[in-house]
Amino acid sequence: MQARVVSRFPIPVSRRLECGYTLVAVVIGMAVMAILIAAVAPSVATIMKREREKELIFRGKQYARAIALFQKRYGRFPNELKEMYENRPRTIRQLWKDPMCNCADWQVINLNTPDAVMGTGGPIGRPGRAVPGVNSGGPQPTPTPGVFGPAEGTKTVGPIIGVRSKVHGEALAEWRGQKFYDQWRFLIGDADRDTTLGGGRPGGVAPGFPGYPTGPVTPGRGR
């Protein structure tokens, strides 16, 4: 039969009170930390959203510039975005993803469609003008025929003159007077009209493309 061992040195009351205070302090600290995280989280989310919006504008302009370069180099507009990357020499460094969905599922803008006219806001629609440097009398988009002739739901292919996001989300700030991402259209010759390069030349018009200034170059400034 085992004898019950009783400690001859019980824990002092003061020591037990200290442990209790420590536990209370830990709980209070965790509560304060949770409140701070809850307060900071919306700010972090807003910052990240703003950065994605900036990236959307940057990548959209990259496609618009690449389309202009493709037209200059090959004498036609691309029928698919991948042509700009797969054709040699390339006219785009990489096939950028849409940062709003982190996907490559862009909505392409074909020639002679409502989206190809500047001043139309997609679904809301407003009278606009043709994209500079683009001949509105060019070839029409061609449908992809089915096995037994044209299918009911035909797929529009080329010529592509721009892109826009498929994400219908409200932005933190307007761009070109449009509040939703799928209304931000990046068109050849128009995507950079809010910025200029050296010498005051429009940044969205490639050299040799219709609409590019051909006057004398100011000394010290290259094309």
C-alpha positions in Angstrom: 0.0 0.0 0.0 1.5 3.3 -1.2 1.7 6.1 1.3 0.3 9.5 0.2 3.0 12.1 -0.1 2.0 15.5 1.0 4.2 18.5 0.0 5.7 20.2 3.0 6.1 23.4 1.0 2.7 24.6 -0.5 2.7 27.3 -3.2 2.5 30.7 -1.4 -0.6 32.8 -1.9 1.4 35.7 -3.4 2.9 33.4 -6.1 -0.6 32.2 -7.1 -1.8 35.8 -7.3 1.2 36.6 -9.6 0.2 33.7 -12.0 -3.4 35.0 -12.0 -2.3 38.5 -12.9 0.0 37.2 -15.7 -2.9 35.3 -17.2 -5.2 38.4 -17.1 -2.5 40.5 -18.7 -2.1 37.9 -21.5 -5.8 37.9 -22.2 -6.0 41.7 -22.2 -3.0 41.8 -24.6 -4.6 39.3 -27.0 -7.8 41.4 -26.9 -5.9 44.6 -27.7 -4.1 42.9 -30.6 -7.3 41.6 -32.0 -8.8 45.1 -32.0 -5.7 46.5 -33.7 -5.8 43.8 -36.4 -9.5 44.5 -37.0 -8.7 48.2 -37.4 -5.7 47.8 -39.6 -7.1 45.0 -41.9 -9.4 47.3 -43.9 -6.5 49.7 -44.6 -4.3 46.9 -45.8 -7.1 45.6 -48.0 -7.6 49.0 -49.5 -3.9 49.4 -50.2 -3.7 46.1 -51.9 -6.8 46.8 -54.0 -5.3 50.2 -55.1 -2.1 48.4 -56.1 -4.1 45.9 -58.2 -5.9 48.8 -59.9 -2.6 50.4 -60.8 -1.3 47.1 -62.1 -4.5 46.7 -64.2 -3.9 50.0 -65.9 -0.2 49.2 -66.4 -0.9 45.8 -68.0 -3.7 47.0 -70.1 -1.5 49.7 -71.6 1.2 47.1 -72.2 -1.3 45.2 -74.4 -2.4 48.3 -76.2 1.3 49.2 -77.0 2.0 45.6 -78.1 -0.9 45.6 -80.5 0.3 48.9 -82.0 3.8 47.4 -82.4 2.3 44.2 -83.9 0.4 46.2 -86.5 3.5 48.1 -87.4 5.7 45.0 -87.7 3.3 42.6 -89.4 1.0 45.0 -91.3 -2.2 43.7 -89.6 -3.8 43.4 -86.2 -3.5 40.2 -84.1 -6.4 37.8 -84.1 -5.4 36.4 -80.7 -3.4 37.8 -77.9 -1.0 34.9 -77.9 0.1 35.9 -81.4 2.0 38.8 -80.0 4.0 36.5 -77.8 4.4 33.5 -80.1 5.3 35.3 -83.3 8.9 36.1 -83.8 10.0 38.7 -83.1 7.7 39.2 -80.2 5.8 42.4 -79.6 5.0 41.8 -75.9 7.4 40.6 -73.2 4.8 38.3 -71.6 1.1 37.5 -71.7 0.1 39.5 -68.7 -2.7 38.2 -66.4 -5.6 40.4 -65.3 -4.6 41.3 -61.7 -8.2 41.7 -60.6 -8.8 38.0 -61.0 -5.2 36.8 -61.4 -6.3 35.1 -64.6 -5.5 35.5 -68.3 -9.1 35.7 -69.3 -9.2 39.2 -70.8 -12.1 40.5 -72.8 -10.5 41.4 -76.2 -11.8 44.4 -78.1 -12.3 43.7 -81.8 -12.4 46.2 -84.6 -15.8 47.6 -85.6 -17.5 46.8 -82.3 -19.1 49.2 -79.8 -16.1 48.8 -77.5 -13.8 49.9 -80.2 -15.2 53.5 -80.1 -13.7 55.9 -77.6 -16.3 57.6 -75.4 -18.5 54.5 -75.0 -18.6 53.2 -71.5 -19.4 49.6 -72.4 -22.9 48.8 -71.0 -23.9 52.4 -70.4 -23.0 53.5 -73.9 -22.3 57.1 -75.0 -21.6 58.6 -78.4 -17.9 58.5 -79.1 -15.3 58.7 -81.9 -13.2 56.2 -83.7 -9.9 55.2 -82.3 -7.1 57.3 -83.8 -5.0 55.5 -86.4 -7.6 52.7 -86.8 -9.4 52.5 -90.1 -13.1 51.9 -89.3 -13.6 50.4 -92.7 -11.2 47.5 -92.1 -12.1 43.8 -92.1 -15.0 42.7 -90.0 -14.5 40.1 -87.2 -15.0 36.6 -88.6 -17.0 33.9 -86.9 -15.6 30.4 -86.3 -17.7 28.0 -88.4 -19.0 24.7 -87.0 -18.9 21.3 -88.6 -22.3 21.9 -90.2 -21.9 25.5 -91.0 -22.0 28.5 -88.7 -22.9 27.7 -85.2 -25.6 29.6 -83.3 -23.1 30.9 -80.8 -20.3 32.1 -83.0 -17.0 33.1 -81.6 -15.6 36.5 -82.7 -12.0 36.4 -83.6 -9.7 39.3 -84.6 -8.7 41.8 -85.5 -8.0 42.8 -81.9 -7.3 46.5 -81.1 -7.5 46.4 -77.3 -8.4 44.6 -74.1 -10.5 45.1 -71.0 -11.1 43.2 -67.8 -14.0 40.9 -67.4 -14.3 41.7 -63.7 -17.3 43.8 -62.9 -16.1 45.4 -59.7 -16.3 48.9 -58.5 -12.9 50.7 -58.3 -11.6 53.0 -55.6 -11.2 55.8 -58.2 -12.5 56.4 -61.7 -10.3 56.0 -64.7 -11.3 57.8 -67.9 -14.6 58.6 -66.2 -15.5 54.9 -65.6 -15.9 53.4 -62.2 -16.0 49.7 -63.0 -13.0 47.6 -64.1 -14.8 46.0 -67.1 -15.4 49.5 -68.4 -11.7 50.4 -68.4 -10.8 49.9 -72.1 -7.2 49.8 -73.2 -7.2 50.6 -76.9 -4.5 51.0 -79.5 -3.5 54.7 -79.9 -5.7 55.7 -76.9 -4.5 53.9 -73.8 -1.7 56.4 -73.2 -3.5 59.6 -74.2 -3.3 60.8 -70.6 0.5 60.6 -70.6 3.2 61.9 -72.9 6.7 60.8 -73.7 9.7 62.9 -74.5 9.0 65.7 -77.0 5.3 65.7 -76.2 4.5 62.6 -78.4 1.5 60.5 -77.5 2.8 57.4 -75.6 0.1 55.1 -77.0 1.0 55.6 -80.7 3.9 53.5 -82.0 6.4 55.0 -84.4 5.3 54.4 -88.0 1.7 53.8 -86.9 -0.9 56.2 -88.4 -1.2 59.3 -86.1 2.5 59.3 -85.0 4.1 62.7 -85.5 6.6 62.8 -88.4 8.0 66.3 -88.0 11.6 67.2 -87.2 13.0 65.8 -84.0 14.2 68.2 -81.3 18.0 67.9 -80.8 18.8 65.7 -77.8 15.5 63.9 -77.9 15.2 60.6 -79.7 12.1 59.0 -81.0 
